Amino acid sequence: MDNKQNAHMTAPQPGPHLPAGYAPQYPPAAFQGPPGHAGYPGPQAGYPPPPAGFYGATSTGFPVHNQPVYSQQGGPAGIPWMPAPAAPLNCPPGLEYLCQIDQLLIHQQVELLEVLTGFETNNKYEIKNSLGQRVYFAVEDTDCCTRNCCGPGRPFTMKILDNMGREVMMLERPLRCSSCCCPCCLQEIEIQAPPGVPVGYVIQTWHPCLPKFTIQNEKREEVLKIAGPCVVCSCCGDVDFEIKSLDEESVVGKLSKHWTGFVKEAFTDADNFGIQFPLDLDVKMKAVMLGACFLIDFMFFEKSGGQEQRAGVW
C-alpha cells in the first residue's frame, strides 16, 4: 500500500452528520454556567423543529413548546439551565433564549430575613421555561431606605442575568403616584436590552374600575394592551391579566398570578407568575411582557407591613 493510500486512510473522515467544513452551531462559551459554577459540557447536536401538531398542554393550560432538555453539571440546587440557541438576526444579545419559547414561569425567592423580621430586602426571581429549565435570574437593585420607606410603590432597578452571569436586560421603574386623583402620573416601567438600550415600555392606562396597561415598542408606538380583573384578589385562585390586541377584540396571551397556598400567601410576599405569549412574537415584546409582570407584581401583590398593595386608579 503506497503512502498516498496510507495518508487517505489515516486522515480524519467527516461523520454522517458532520460534513466537511462543519463548524459547531454554538460557541463553547455559550455553554458555560454562571460565575462560580461548573461549565457545561461541549455542544450537542442541534434540534430539528418539531412536526406540526406536536405541541401539548400543561396542567396550567399553557401550551408547551418542544424545547431541548439540558441539565447543568454542578448548577445551584441541581436546577438545569436552558441551552443558548443560535441568535436570530436583529436580536439583542441575551434575548435569543426567548425565540424558542411561548411561556415563562417566574418564581420569587423567599427571603428568610424578610419573613422573620419584616425588613424589606431586594426581591429575587428565577425565570424558567415550561420544562423547568432556568432561563434568567432577576435581582432587584435598590437601596435600603427606598425599599423600607416607599414600600411596594418604590422605584426600582431590576437586573436580568443569563446563564453566564451576563446582564442582558435592565428594568427601570420610576417613582409614580398611585392615586386615582393623579391620572397624569400613572405607573410605568422601561425595559432595556441590553442595558442602556430601550426596547419597550409598559404604561398604566387610567380606567375607573379595571387595571389596564399599554405595551409600547422602543419608539413609544402602541403594540398591545393588558387588562386585569375588576377585583385583583389572589384568594384561593389564580389572577389572570389578559394580553390583547390594540382594539382589545382578541386575546393573544395571558399573564397570571398563581395561587401558591395559604401559608405562603399569608406569611410571605413571594409570588409565582406565568406568562403566555405567541411563539412568533418579537423577542423584544416578549422581554417587555416580562417587565410588565414585575410591574404588576409590585403594584398588586407585593406586601408591606402585612398588607397587600393595591396600587391602581380606584
VOBAPA-776345 format. One record per residue: residue number from 1; residue in three letters; y, z negated, x of N, C-alpha, C in turn. Coordinates in steps of 0.05 Angstrom, whole numbers. Each point is the difference from the previous one (the first is absolute). Example, Ala and Ser with C-alpha at 12.3 -4.5 7.8 and 13.67 -1.06 7.14 Angstrom:
<rs>
- 1 ALA -114 -156 264 24 0 -18 24 0 18;
- 2 SER 21 14 -7 24 -1 16 22 -14 -15;
</rs>
This chain:
<rs>
- 1 MET -24 0 17 24 0 -17 25 0 18;
- 2 ASP 18 18 -4 23 2 18 21 -20 -7;
- 3 ASN 21 -1 17 21 -20 -2 16 4 -26;
- 4 LYS 3 25 -9 16 4 -24 -14 -11 -24;
- 5 GLN -26 3 -1 -15 -11 -23 0 -30 1;
- 6 ASN -3 -12 24 2 -29 3 26 -11 -10;
- 7 ALA 22 13 8 26 -9 -9 3 2 -30;
- 8 HIS -11 21 -11 2 3 -29 -15 -21 -15;
- 9 MET -24 -8 10 -16 -20 -13 11 -28 3;
- 10 THR 13 -5 22 10 -28 5 28 -4 -12;
- 11 ALA 14 22 -7 27 -4 -11 -2 -12 -28;
- 12 PRO 20 -17 -7 -1 -13 -27 4 21 -22;
- 13 GLN -17 -2 -20 1 19 -22 13 -13 -24;
- 14 PRO 16 14 -15 12 -11 -24 -21 -6 -21;
- 15 GLY 2 -22 -14 -19 -6 -22 4 17 -24;
- 16 PRO -17 -3 -20 3 17 -23 25 -5 -16;
- 17 HIS 12 -24 3 24 -6 -15 25 -1 18;
- 18 LEU -3 6 26 22 0 18 2 26 15;
- 19 PRO 14 19 -11 2 26 14 16 -2 26;
- 20 ALA -3 20 17 14 -1 25 30 -2 -4;
- 21 GLY 13 -16 17 29 -4 -2 8 -20 -21;
- 22 TYR -20 -15 -11 6 -20 -21 16 -23 11;
- 23 ALA 20 -9 -15 16 -23 8 -4 -21 -23;
- 24 PRO -3 -25 6 -4 -21 -21 24 1 -19;
- 25 GLN -6 -5 -25 21 1 -21 19 -24 3;
- 26 TYR -11 -23 9 17 -24 2 2 -8 30;
- 27 PRO 24 -7 9 3 -10 27 -13 -27 2;
- 28 PRO -10 -8 24 -13 -27 2 19 -22 -7;
- 29 ALA 26 3 4 19 -22 -6 1 -6 -30;
- 30 ALA -8 20 -17 1 -4 -28 -22 -19 -10;
- 31 PHE -19 -7 18 -22 -17 -8 2 -27 13;
- 32 GLN 22 -7 11 4 -26 11 8 -20 -22;
- 33 GLY -9 -24 2 8 -20 -19 27 -11 6;
- 34 PRO 9 -19 -16 26 -12 5 1 -16 26;
- 35 PRO 23 -6 12 1 -14 25 -15 -26 -2;
- 36 GLY -17 -6 21 -14 -25 1 -28 2 -11;
- 37 HIS -8 24 -10 -27 3 -12 -14 23 14;
- 38 ALA -26 -1 -1 -16 21 13 6 27 -12;
- 39 GLY -1 21 16 6 27 -9 -23 12 -16;
- 40 TYR 4 23 -12 -20 14 -14 -18 15 19;
- 41 PRO -25 6 -8 -16 18 16 11 28 -2;
- 42 GLY -12 19 15 11 27 1 1 13 -28;
- 43 PRO 14 22 -2 3 14 -26 -27 11 -10;
- 44 GLN -2 0 -26 -24 11 -12 6 27 -12;
- 45 ALA -21 13 -10 4 27 -11 18 -2 -25;
- 46 GLY 15 22 -5 18 0 -23 -16 -1 -26;
- 47 TYR 14 -6 -21 -12 -3 -26 8 24 -18;
- 48 PRO -19 15 -11 7 22 -17 12 -9 -26;
- 49 PRO 16 16 -13 11 -8 -26 -22 -4 -21;
- 50 PRO 3 -19 -18 -21 -5 -20 -2 23 -20;
- 51 PRO -24 4 -11 -3 21 -20 14 -7 -26;
- 52 ALA 6 20 -16 13 -5 -26 -16 -18 -17;
- 53 GLY 14 -19 -14 -14 -18 -17 -13 -23 14;
- 54 PHE 6 -4 26 -13 -21 15 12 -27 -6;
- 55 TYR 25 -1 -9 14 -26 -2 -12 -17 -22;
- 56 GLY -2 -26 6 -10 -19 -19 23 -18 -10;
- 57 ALA -7 -24 -8 20 -19 -9 -9 -28 7;
- 58 THR 19 -17 7 -6 -27 7 1 -17 -25;
- 59 SER -7 -26 3 0 -18 -23 28 -5 -11;
- 60 THR 20 6 17 28 -5 -9 11 25 -14;
- 61 GLY -16 21 -1 9 24 -14 14 20 18;
- 62 PHE 3 -6 26 13 19 18 -20 20 10;
- 63 PRO 8 26 2 -19 19 12 -4 -6 29;
- 64 VAL -24 6 11 -7 -5 27 0 27 15;
- 65 HIS 14 2 22 0 24 16 -22 -2 21;
- 66 ASN -12 22 7 -22 0 19 10 -5 28;
- 67 GLN 3 -25 8 11 -6 26 -23 -9 19;
- 68 PRO 2 6 26 -21 -7 19 0 -30 4;
- 69 VAL -24 -11 2 -3 -29 6 0 -3 30;
- 70 TYR 16 -17 11 3 -3 28 5 -29 7;
- 71 SER -18 -13 14 2 -28 6 12 -4 27;
- 72 GLN 18 -19 2 12 -6 26 -16 -21 14;
- 73 GLN -6 4 25 -14 -20 16 19 -22 9;
- 74 GLY -6 -25 -7 16 -22 10 26 -3 -15;
- 75 GLY 3 13 -23 25 -3 -15 3 -27 -12;
- 76 PRO 24 -7 -10 4 -27 -11 -17 -4 -25;
- 77 ALA -16 -21 1 -18 -8 -22 -18 23 -9;
- 78 GLY -6 19 19 -18 21 -6 10 20 -20;
- 79 ILE 26 1 -5 12 19 -20 1 28 13;
- 80 PRO -11 20 -12 1 27 12 28 12 -5;
- 81 TRP 8 16 20 25 15 -2 -6 29 -8;
- 82 MET 17 11 -15 -3 29 -7 6 17 24;
- 83 PRO -18 20 7 6 17 23 24 18 -5;
- 84 ALA 14 7 21 23 17 -3 -8 29 -4;
- 85 PRO 8 12 -22 -6 29 -4 20 17 15;
- 86 ALA -6 26 1 19 19 12 26 0 -15;
- 87 ALA 22 -1 14 27 0 -14 7 28 -10;
- 88 PRO 7 3 -25 9 26 -10 28 6 9;
- 89 LEU 9 24 -5 27 9 8 21 -16 -15;
- 90 ASN 22 -6 13 23 -14 -12 -7 -28 -11;
- 91 CYS -20 -12 12 -8 -27 -8 11 -20 20;
- 92 PRO 16 -20 -8 10 -20 19 -24 -14 14;
- 93 PRO 3 -6 25 -22 -12 15 -8 -27 -13;
- 94 GLY -26 -3 -4 -10 -24 -12 -7 2 -29;
- 95 LEU 12 20 -14 -5 4 -28 -24 18 -6;
- 96 GLU -13 11 22 -23 17 -5 -23 -15 -14;
- 97 TYR 0 -26 2 -20 -16 -14 1 4 -30;
- 98 LEU 24 6 -10 4 2 -29 -8 27 -11;
- 99 CYS -6 19 17 -7 27 -9 -26 1 -15;
- 100 GLN -19 -17 8 -27 2 -10 -6 -20 -23;
- 101 ILE 19 -15 -9 -5 -20 -20 17 3 -24;
- 102 ASP -10 -10 -23 16 0 -25 1 -28 -11;
- 103 GLN -6 -20 16 1 -28 -8 5 -18 24;
- 104 LEU 17 -20 -4 5 -21 20 -4 -27 -13;
- 105 LEU -12 -18 15 -3 -28 -9 16 -18 19;
- 106 ILE 17 -17 -12 17 -17 16 -8 -29 -5;
- 107 HIS -7 -14 21 -9 -28 -2 19 -18 16;
- 108 GLN 14 -18 -14 18 -18 14 -16 -23 12;
- 109 GLN 5 -7 24 -15 -22 13 11 -27 -8;
- 110 VAL -18 -19 -4 8 -27 -7 9 -15 25;
- 111 GLU 24 -11 -1 11 -15 22 -4 -30 -6;
- 112 LEU -17 -13 17 -7 -28 -4 25 -18 1;
- 113 LEU 18 5 19 24 -16 2 17 1 -26;
- 114 GLU 1 23 -12 15 4 -24 -13 -15 -24;
- 115 VAL -27 1 0 -14 -14 -22 3 -30 2;
- 116 LEU -2 -11 24 1 -29 3 28 -12 -1;
- 117 THR 20 15 9 27 -11 2 20 12 -19;
- 118 GLY -6 24 -10 20 14 -17 21 14 16;
- 119 PHE -3 -1 27 19 12 18 -5 30 1;
- 120 GLU 19 16 -7 -3 29 -3 -3 13 28;
- 121 THR -22 15 4 -6 13 25 2 31 -4;
- 122 ASN 0 14 22 0 29 -2 -26 10 -13;
- 123 ASN 3 18 -20 -23 11 -14 -15 20 18;
- 124 LYS -26 0 -2 -17 19 15 -20 12 -20;
- 125 TYR -6 26 5 -17 15 -19 -19 17 16;
- 126 GLU -25 3 -11 -19 20 9 1 23 -19;
- 127 ILE 1 24 10 1 24 -17 -26 16 6;
- 128 LYS -16 3 -21 -27 12 4 -3 25 -18;
- 129 ASN -20 16 6 -8 22 -17 -21 -10 -20;
- 130 SER -10 18 -17 -19 -8 -21 -27 -9 11;
- 131 LEU -6 6 26 -25 -9 12 3 -26 15;
- 132 GLY 23 -12 -2 4 -26 14 8 3 29;
- 133 GLN 4 25 10 9 4 27 30 -6 2;
- 134 ARG 8 -14 20 28 -7 4 15 25 10;
- 135 VAL 22 6 -14 16 23 7 25 -9 15;
- 136 TYR 14 -20 -11 24 -11 13 0 -30 -2;
- 137 PHE 18 -12 15 5 -29 -2 30 -3 -3;
- 138 ALA 9 -15 -19 29 -4 -6 8 -28 6;
- 139 VAL 23 -4 12 10 -27 5 30 0 -5;
- 140 GLU 9 -21 -14 28 -4 -6 14 -10 25;
- 141 ASP 25 8 4 15 -9 23 28 -10 -10;
- 142 THR 1 -25 -8 25 -12 -8 2 -28 12;
- 143 ASP 25 -10 2 3 -26 13 -5 -22 -20;
- 144 CYS -4 -24 11 -8 -23 -16 21 -7 -22;
- 145 CYS 25 1 7 22 -7 -18 0 19 -24;
- 146 THR -3 26 5 0 20 -22 -23 -4 -18;
- 147 ARG -24 -5 11 -24 -3 -17 2 -24 -19;
- 148 ASN 10 -23 11 -1 -24 -16 26 -5 -16;
- 149 CYS 21 14 6 25 -3 -16 1 21 -22;
- 150 CYS -8 25 6 2 21 -20 -25 3 -17;
- 151 GLY -23 -11 9 -24 2 -16 -10 28 -4;
- 152 PRO -12 6 -23 -11 27 -5 21 22 0;
- 153 GLY 25 -7 -6 21 20 -1 11 7 27;
- 154 ARG -12 -10 22 11 3 27 -1 29 9;
- 155 PRO 19 8 17 -3 26 14 -22 -3 21;
- 156 PHE -14 21 6 -21 -2 20 -4 27 14;
- 157 THR -12 -2 24 -10 23 14 -31 -3 2;
- 158 MET -14 20 -9 -29 0 1 -9 21 20;
- 159 LYS -16 -8 19 -10 18 21 -29 7 -7;
- 160 ILE -6 26 1 -27 10 -6 -12 10 26;
- 161 LEU -23 -11 8 -14 6 25 -26 15 -6;
- 162 ASP -6 19 18 -26 14 -4 -21 -13 17;
- 163 ASN -24 13 2 -22 -13 14 2 -1 30;
- 164 MET 22 12 11 5 -3 29 23 -18 5;
- 165 GLY 10 -14 -21 22 -18 4 27 14 1;
- 166 ARG 1 26 -6 26 14 0 14 -5 -26;
- 167 GLU 26 -4 2 17 -3 -24 6 28 -12;
- 168 VAL -14 6 -22 2 27 -11 19 2 -23;
- 169 MET 6 -23 -13 18 -1 -23 17 -25 2;
- 170 MET 23 2 -13 17 -24 -3 13 1 -28;
- 171 LEU -1 -23 -14 11 -2 -26 24 -18 1;
- 172 GLU 23 9 -10 24 -16 0 10 -6 -28;
- 173 ARG 0 -25 -7 10 -8 -27 27 -15 4;
- 174 PRO 22 11 -9 26 -14 3 2 -22 -21;
- 175 LEU 20 -17 4 5 -21 -20 14 12 -24;
- 176 ARG -12 -5 -24 11 11 -25 -1 -22 -21;
- 177 CYS 17 3 -20 1 -18 -22 -22 6 -20;
- 178 SER -13 -21 -11 -21 5 -20 8 -7 -28;
- 179 SER 26 -4 -4 10 -7 -27 5 25 -17;
- 180 CYS -5 -2 -26 4 22 -18 30 6 -3;
- 181 CYS 17 -19 9 29 4 -2 11 19 22;
- 182 CYS -17 7 19 8 17 22 -18 25 2;
- 183 PRO 1 18 -20 -18 23 1 8 20 22;
- 184 CYS 23 -4 12 8 19 22 -10 -10 27;
- 185 CYS -14 -22 1 -9 -11 26 -29 -9 -3;
- 186 LEU -17 19 -8 -28 -6 -5 -16 2 26;
- 187 GLN -26 -8 -3 -17 -1 24 -7 28 10;
- 188 GLU -4 2 26 -9 25 13 -14 -7 26;
- 189 ILE -15 20 10 -13 -3 26 0 28 13;
- 190 GLU 4 0 26 0 25 16 -25 1 16;
- 191 ILE -14 23 0 -25 4 16 6 18 23;
- 192 GLN -6 -8 24 4 15 24 -26 6 14;
- 193 ALA -4 25 8 -25 8 14 6 24 18;
- 194 PRO 1 -3 26 -3 -25 15 25 -18 -4;
- 195 PRO 0 -24 10 23 -18 -3 26 13 9;
- 196 GLY 20 -1 -17 26 13 6 4 27 -14;
- 197 VAL -22 11 -11 1 26 -14 -7 -4 -29;
- 198 PRO 19 0 -18 -6 -4 -29 -16 23 -11;
- 199 VAL -21 -7 -16 -16 20 -13 2 -3 -31;
- 200 GLY 12 -22 -9 2 -3 -29 11 -27 -8;
- 201 TYR 6 -3 -26 12 -25 -10 -13 -6 -27;
- 202 VAL 0 -26 -6 -8 -10 -27 24 -15 -11;
- 203 ILE 11 10 -22 24 -10 -12 -6 -11 -28;
- 204 GLN 8 -25 -5 -4 -12 -27 19 14 -19;
- 205 THR -11 7 -24 16 12 -21 5 -20 -22;
- 206 TRP 25 -3 -8 7 -19 -21 -13 7 -26;
- 207 HIS -12 -20 -13 -12 4 -26 1 -27 -14;
- 208 PRO 6 -2 -26 3 -25 -14 -25 -17 -2;
- 209 CYS -24 13 1 -25 -16 -4 -23 8 17;
- 210 LEU 2 21 16 -22 9 16 7 1 30;
- 211 PRO -18 -8 18 5 4 29 -5 30 7;
- 212 LYS 21 13 9 -2 29 6 11 5 28;
- 213 PHE -11 20 13 8 8 27 0 30 2;
- 214 THR 16 10 18 1 29 7 -9 4 29;
- 215 ILE -18 18 4 -9 7 27 17 24 9;
- 216 GLN 13 -3 24 17 21 11 -11 8 27;
- 217 ASN 4 26 8 -7 9 26 22 -6 20;
- 218 GLU -3 10 25 19 -6 21 28 10 -6;
- 219 LYS 2 20 -18 26 12 -7 12 -13 -25;
- 220 ARG -12 -22 -8 9 -15 -24 -4 16 -26;
- 221 GLU -19 19 1 -7 16 -24 -22 -15 -15;
- 222 GLU 2 -2 -26 -20 -13 -16 -26 16 -1;
- 223 VAL -22 -14 4 -26 12 1 -19 -10 -22;
- 224 LEU -2 -26 -3 -17 -13 -20 13 -24 -12;
- 225 LYS -13 -11 -21 9 -24 -13 -22 -21 0;
- 226 ILE 7 -25 -1 -19 -22 -4 10 -17 -23;
- 227 ALA -19 -6 -18 7 -17 -24 -21 -22 -3;
- 228 GLY 9 -24 -3 -17 -23 -3 -1 -10 -29;
- 229 PRO -16 -21 -5 -2 -11 -27 25 -16 -8;
- 230 CYS 3 -5 -25 23 -15 -10 -2 -29 10;
- 231 VAL -24 -12 -1 -4 -27 10 -17 1 25;
- 232 VAL 13 -6 23 -14 2 26 -14 -27 4;
- 233 CYS -24 -3 -9 -15 -25 3 -28 6 9;
- 234 SER -9 -14 21 -27 5 11 -19 -21 -8;
- 235 CYS 2 -10 -24 -17 -22 -10 -27 12 -9;
- 236 CYS -21 -4 16 -28 7 -7 -3 30 -3;
- 237 GLY 16 16 12 -3 29 -2 17 15 19;
- 238 ASP -6 26 4 16 17 18 26 8 -14;
- 239 VAL 20 6 17 26 10 -10 3 28 12;
- 240 ASP 4 20 -18 2 28 9 28 10 -2;
- 241 PHE 9 13 21 25 15 1 -8 30 3;
- 242 GLU 7 16 -20 -7 28 0 19 17 16;
- 243 ILE -12 18 16 16 19 15 1 26 -17;
- 244 LYS 24 8 -7 3 22 -19 16 23 12;
- 245 SER -1 23 -13 17 23 7 29 -6 -7;
- 246 LEU 18 17 9 28 -5 -4 7 -2 -30;
- 247 ASP -13 17 -17 6 -1 -28 -16 -23 -15;
- 248 GLU -16 -14 16 -16 -23 -10 -19 8 -22;
- 249 GLU -8 25 -1 -19 10 -19 -29 -2 9;
- 250 SER -4 0 26 -28 -1 11 -2 -22 21;
- 251 VAL -23 -13 0 -6 -21 20 -16 12 23;
- 252 VAL 10 -3 24 -13 12 23 -13 -20 18;
- 253 GLY 4 -26 -5 -11 -21 17 5 -27 -12;
- 254 LYS -8 -20 15 3 -27 -10 2 -20 23;
- 255 LEU 17 -20 -4 3 -22 19 -7 -25 -15;
- 256 SER -21 -14 9 -11 -23 -15 0 -26 16;
- 257 LYS 9 -21 -13 -3 -27 11 -26 -11 -11;
- 258 HIS -19 -6 18 -26 -9 -8 -1 -30 -4;
- 259 TRP -14 -9 -21 -5 -28 -4 -19 -10 21;
- 260 THR 7 -22 14 -16 -9 23 -14 -27 -6;
- 261 GLY 1 -9 -25 -13 -25 -7 20 -23 -4;
- 262 PHE -8 -19 -16 19 -21 -8 10 -17 24;
- 263 VAL -19 -8 18 8 -17 22 19 14 19;
- 264 LYS -6 24 7 17 15 19 27 6 -13;
- 265 GLU 0 8 -25 25 6 -14 18 -25 -3;
- 266 ALA -13 -23 -5 15 -24 -6 12 -13 25;
- 267 PHE -15 1 23 9 -15 23 9 16 24;
- 268 THR -1 26 -2 10 17 22 17 23 -12;
- 269 ASP 15 13 18 14 24 -9 -13 25 13;
- 270 ALA -25 -2 9 -15 22 11 -9 18 -22;
- 271 ASP 9 25 0 -6 19 -22 -16 23 10;
- 272 ASN -15 12 -18 -15 25 6 10 22 -18;
- 273 PHE 4 23 13 11 24 -15 -18 24 5;
- 274 GLY 0 18 -18 -13 26 3 20 22 -7;
- 275 ILE 0 21 16 17 23 -5 -17 25 -3;
- 276 GLN 3 14 -22 -14 26 -4 20 22 -2;
- 277 PHE -4 21 15 19 23 -1 -16 26 4;
- 278 PRO 12 23 -6 -15 25 3 -7 5 30;
- 279 LEU -24 10 4 -10 5 28 18 19 15;
- 280 ASP 11 20 -15 17 20 14 30 -6 0;
- 281 LEU 7 -25 -7 28 -8 1 9 -1 29;
- 282 ASP 25 7 4 12 0 27 -4 -27 12;
- 283 VAL -8 -1 26 -5 -25 13 25 -18 1;
- 284 LYS 23 13 1 25 -16 0 3 -15 -26;
- 285 MET -7 13 -22 2 -13 -26 -21 -22 -3;
- 286 LYS -23 4 12 -21 -21 1 11 -25 14;
- 287 ALA 14 5 22 12 -22 15 21 -14 -17;
- 288 VAL 15 15 -16 21 -12 -17 -13 -16 -22;
- 289 MET -24 8 -10 -15 -16 -20 -7 -27 12;
- 290 LEU -8 0 26 -6 -25 13 24 -18 1;
- 291 GLY 23 11 6 25 -16 -1 6 -11 -27;
- 292 ALA -5 16 -21 4 -9 -28 -17 -24 -6;
- 293 CYS -25 0 10 -18 -22 -5 11 -26 12;
- 294 PHE 11 1 24 11 -25 12 25 -9 -15;
- 295 LEU 17 19 -9 24 -8 -15 -8 -13 -26;
- 296 ILE -20 11 -15 -9 -12 -25 -12 -27 4;
- 297 ASP -15 -3 22 -12 -26 6 21 -21 3;
- 298 PHE 21 5 15 21 -20 5 16 -5 -26;
- 299 MET 4 21 -16 17 -3 -24 -14 -16 -22;
- 300 PHE -26 4 -3 -14 -11 -24 -22 -19 6;
- 301 PHE -11 -1 24 -24 -16 4 1 -19 23;
- 302 GLU 22 -1 14 4 -19 22 9 -26 -12;
- 303 LYS -13 -22 9 7 -26 -11 21 -14 18;
- 304 SER 16 -16 -13 20 -16 15 2 -28 -13;
- 305 GLY -8 -20 14 1 -27 -11 -19 -4 -23;
- 306 GLY -23 14 1 -20 -3 -22 5 18 -24;
- 307 GLN 21 15 0 6 17 -22 0 29 9;
- 308 GLU -12 18 -17 0 28 7 28 12 -6;
- 309 GLN 8 18 19 25 13 -3 -2 22 -22;
- 310 ARG 21 2 -16 1 22 -20 27 14 3;
- 311 ALA 3 14 22 25 14 5 0 25 -16;
- 312 GLY 19 4 -17 1 24 -16 27 3 -14;
- 313 VAL 1 13 -22 25 5 -14 1 -14 -27;
- 314 TRP -19 -18 -5 0 -14 -25 2 -30 4;
</rs>
